[in-house]
Amino acid sequence: MPRPAAGAYLEKRMKHDIENLTDMTDAEFRAALARVGDWVATYRAKAGSAPVLSRIAPGDIEKAMPVDPPTQGDSVESWLKDLEEIILPGITHW
C-alpha cells in the first residue's frame, strides 16, 4: 500500500489529537510541558556541537514514521525519543 503524503499524515494526526485532548490531567500536562522544556534546554546547550548537515537521506524521516497515527496518544518520552532518533538526525544545525 502506498504511503500517504506527509501532509495527509499530519492532518490525520492533528484531527485525532484535537478530538482526544482529555487524555491528560492538568498535572500530567504540566509535567509533560516541564519535560519538553528540559529537552529544549538540553538541545540548546549541545546544539553547537551537533553536525551542521543532515546525516540522513531525503525521505528517511517519512519512511521511519508510521503510516497511520496511533490509536492512543504516545507518552512524551516516546515522542521525545522519536525526536532524538528520527527527526534530529535530519536537521541542519546552523
ZILINJO-V530496 format. One record per backbone hydrogen bond with DSSP energy under -0.5 kcal/mol. CO is the residue of the C=O (numbers start at 0). NH is the residue of the N-H. E is the energy in kcal/mol with one decimal. If there is no record, write none. Layout:
# ZILINJO-V530496
co/nh/e
CO/NH/E
CO/NH/E
This chain:
# ZILINJO-V530496
co/nh/e
4/8/-2.0
5/9/-2.7
6/10/-2.4
7/11/-2.4
8/12/-2.7
9/13/-2.9
10/14/-2.2
11/15/-2.1
12/16/-2.7
13/17/-2.7
14/18/-1.9
15/19/-0.8
16/19/-0.8
17/20/-0.8
19/22/-1.0
20/23/-0.6
24/28/-2.5
25/29/-2.4
26/30/-2.2
27/31/-2.5
28/32/-2.8
29/33/-2.3
30/34/-2.2
31/35/-2.4
32/36/-2.4
33/37/-2.3
34/38/-2.1
35/39/-2.6
36/40/-2.3
37/41/-2.3
38/42/-2.8
39/43/-2.7
40/44/-1.9
41/45/-1.5
42/46/-1.3
45/48/-1.6
46/49/-1.4
50/92/-0.7
51/92/-1.5
56/59/-2.2
58/62/-2.3
59/63/-1.5
60/64/-0.8
61/64/-0.9
74/78/-2.1
75/79/-2.4
76/80/-2.0
77/81/-2.0
78/82/-2.1
79/83/-2.3
80/84/-2.9
81/85/-2.9
81/86/-1.6
82/87/-3.3
86/89/-2.0
87/90/-1.8
88/54/-3.0
91/93/-0.8
